[in-house]
């Protein structure tokens, strides 16, 4: 079972059960932590890492006030997301090439982790993204096909390959390659090393010797994301033998449970620098802990949504509005307009859409979105064409002798038809009635009820 789906399933169930609870309490945090602990263990995260993560989530979650319109479930998911991201690394850590060329990068890891293909993928990345002249060499003299394999994938990557043979010692190969790289002005030398099926002392001694000869700027530990708990033991052993500067997680595209990403980072203290996301030669991505945590949670970028909402919402204004709504009195067209401008401050529907969990986003197809954006702009135009008095006293437009001429003036001012003005007034009227029934409620609730505004209902999953 992929880590992503188990964790996100558990958390979204929890978010559902917590709807309507206004605060984060000891007991709902306890429920959440149980779910998180179970999901992380199922995802093969190492027990000490699970313990640490859960303790930190607990500390951050307790007493967190729920901001504006978000419910406690979402706020807690936000806390878990931040914690997952922090466990897997802070932001993005790029590769270090600051040195007198050639910058040597030593690739270490067990056999079968994908070291040789990762070497070629990294070569391609350095050529394309960093505009470097790259040379690769294989110091794996034990597997007959290893040297040939590196030659083939290096050619695919567009880098140059330095020949070596199984009867040379890894030590001599390293010296010859670095000498060639210096004489021919290569920016980067990538050294692929031998792996074993398991860790043994001879392998560790050899790689320590290579490290001493090459003095690499980066020593990257290549580990298979699907290895789970085994990855942790390997990481520990390599960390003890070598000063690792970074980790490359391969096979992140499979249904890997992803636990390795959390464990390996914590155990080695080295940042995850790249992730292998496909078999293709360009299937290497700079690892972004935030994004991976989002993927793990399977919640779209719900955290960015949380931040967007809290950033865009003027909490005082929202509170005043909620009080107004609660009493059911005095909700006028100015309030309607301020709701629309709140949405705009939050980057409009489109930007919220991008951050919604996939299942909601799919529900609210792009056509609906464009229509809803257009409707919002039209509504804003109509409201702005009204006088301050009309916005304050919508009854002037709903009844009274001058309502027809007022509506005509507004329609002309906004460049719309009179029926558009009527439609807006109807929506406002329905909304006012709804408000009284709803007995107040935040921006999201309101947006949910504004289904008439074209696709908004679908957007908010209502």
C-alpha positions, -999 to +999 in steps of 0.1 A: +000+000+000+016+033-009+024+056+020+007+084+002-027+069+001-027+053+036-017+085+053-040+107+033-069+083+037-064+082+074-061+120+077-090+128+054-112+105+075-101+124+105-107+158+089-142+146+082-149+135+117-135+167+131-157+190+111-177+213+132-153+212+162-142+248+167-109+242+185-080+218+185-083+199+218-063+173+237-086+146+226-088+154+189-050+158+188-047+124+204-070+109+177-050+125+150-016+114+165-028+078+166-037+079+129-004+096+120+016+071+140-002+041+124+001+055+089+038+063+093+045+028+107+026+012+078+047+034+055+078+018+069+092+048+086+117+038+113+102+037+148+126+063+164+117+087+136+080+081+141+084+088+178+102+121+172+078+133+145+047+125+165+061+142+196+068+174+175+034+174+159+018+171+193+038+200+207+028+222+177-008+212+175-020+217+211-036+250+216-034+259+180-063+283+173-083+275+142-078+304+118-107+321+101-127+296+081-105+265+084-117+237+105-095+220+131-090+189+109-074+210+082-053+230+106-040+198+121-032+184+087-013+217+081+008+209+113+014+173+102+025+185+067+050+210+081+064+183+103+067+157+075+084+183+053+108+193+082+117+156+088+125+151+051+146+183+049+141+220+047+132+233+013+155+224-016+192+217-012+211+218-045+243+202-054+275+219-044+300+226-073+319+254-056+355+242-060+385+243-083+373+222-113+368+193-117+342+191-090+342+154-080+309+137-071+312+102-055+282+079-059+278+054-031+251+028-023+242-009-024+239-029-056+205-026-072+197+008-058+201+023-092+235+039-088+247+036-124+216+050-140+214+077-113+250+087-123+239+092-159+207+110-149+228+134-127+252+139-156+222+150-178+209+173-151+243+190-147+247+194-185+212+208-190+204+227-159+239+238-148+255+240-182+285+219-171+310+197-190+307+163-174+329+132-174+318+099-159+339+069-148+331+035-133+352+022-105+331-010-103+356-037-113+335-066-099+304-067-121+315-074-156+287-054-172+290-024-149+315-005-169+297-011-202+264-001-187+278+032-175+293+038-210+258+033-226+238+055-202+265+082-203+261+084-240+223+087-236+229+115-212+252+134-236+282+133-212+316+119-218+327+085-204+362+076-192+372+040-200+382+017-172+388-021-172+380-049-147+417-056-142+425-022-129+422-013-092+395+012-082+423+034-067+442+036-101+410+042-121+401+072-098+436+087-102+436+083-140+401+097-143+408+128-122+440+135-142+421+132-175+393+155-162+419+181-151+438+180-184+406+183-205+389+210-185+359+191-173+337+209-148+324+178-131+337+142-126+310+116-116+325+085-101+302+054-100+314+029-074+308-008-067+279-019-046+273-051-028+241-070-020+249-063+017+273-041+036+307-056+042+340-043+055+359-047+022+334-025+004+335+002+031+374+002+031+374+005-007+350+034-008+368+052+021+400+049+001+383+063-030+370+092-009+406+099+003+420+098-033+393+119-049+384+144-021+349+148-036+328+180-030+297+157-029+294+122-016+259+111-026+242+080-010+219+064-036+191+045-019+160+027-032+129+043-018+111+010-018+135-006+007+118+007+037+135-004+070+165-019+052+173+015+037+178+028+072+204+002+082+223+008+049+222+045+055+236+041+090+265+020+078+274+044+049+271+074+072+296+058+096+320+051+068+318+083+048+310+120+053+278+119+032+267+152+018+234+142+003+210+115-006+194+104-039+161+085-035+154+063-064+122+046-075+100+072-059+076+066-088+067+031-078+041+025-051+069+030-027+056+036+008+079+066+009+089+059+045+125+058+034+125+095+026+116+104+062+139+078+079+171+082+058+171+120+061+167+118+099+192+089+104+220+103+083+214+140+089+222+145+052+197+163+030+178+145+002+191+162-029+174+143-057+146+119-064+145+094-092+109+096-105+110+076-137+132+051-156+139+078-183+173+095-185+157+128-175+137+112-147+156+129-119+141+157-099+156+181-074+140+169-042+115+193-026+106+183+009+074+205+009+061+190-023+069+154-013+052+159+020+022+172+001+023+141-021+026+119+009-005+135+024-023+133-010-040+165-002-031+186-032-012+215-018-037+219+011-010+237+031-006+264+006-044+267+006-043+271+044-016+297+041-034+315+013-066+317+032-050+329+064-029+354+045-058+368+024-084+370+051-087+401+072-095+383+105-111+413+121-133+420+091-142+383+090-151+383+127-173+414+123-189+398+093-196+366+113-212+386+141-233+404+116-244+371+100-251+355+133-276+381+141-290+379+106-292+417+105-276+443+084-260+420+058-260+444+028-245+446-007-213+462+007-207+429+026-214+410-006-188+431-024-162+427+005-166+389+002-157+391-035-127+413-028-116+388+000-117+361-027-096+383-050-070+390-022-066+352-019-056+351-056-090+344-070-106+311-076-080+299-101-052+301-076-073+284-049-082+257-074-046+248-081-042+241-044-073+220-038-070+183-032-072+165-065-106+150-060-122+184-054-103+200-082-115+173-106-151+179-095-149+216-104-136+213-140-117+241-157-148+253-176-167+258-144-137+277-130-135+301-159-172+307-157-171+313-120-142+337-124-161+356-151-193+357-129-173+370-100-158+398-121-193+407-135-208+407-100-180+430-088-186+454-118-224+455-110-218+462-073-193+489-081-218+506-105-242+511-075-242+541-053-230+537-017-266+543-006-279+515-028-253+491-015-262+500+020-300+498+013-306+470-012-343+475-007-340+506-030-334+481-058-358+455-047-389+476-044-400+512-046-409+533-076-374+541-089-361+505-089-364+501-126-345+532-135-319+525-109-313+490-123-311+505-158-285+530-147-265+502-129-266+479-159-254+506-183-226+516-158-214+480-155-219+472-192-243+443-185-279+434-192-307+443-167-313+406-161-277+403-149-285+429-122-316+410-113-297+378-111-273+393-086-301+408-065-318+374-064-286+357-053-281+383-027-317+378-015-312+340-013-280+345+005-295+367+031-322+342+037-296+314+039-275+334+063-303+337+088-309+300+085-273+292+087-269+313+118-236+327+107-206+310+092-173+317+077-162+327+042-159+291+030-194+283+041-207+313+023-188+305-008-202+270-006-237+283-006-230+307-034-234+277-058-254+300-081-223+320-088-213+294-114-194+263-103-185+277-069-205+249-053-185+223-072-153+241-063-159+239-026-170+203-028-206+213-018 
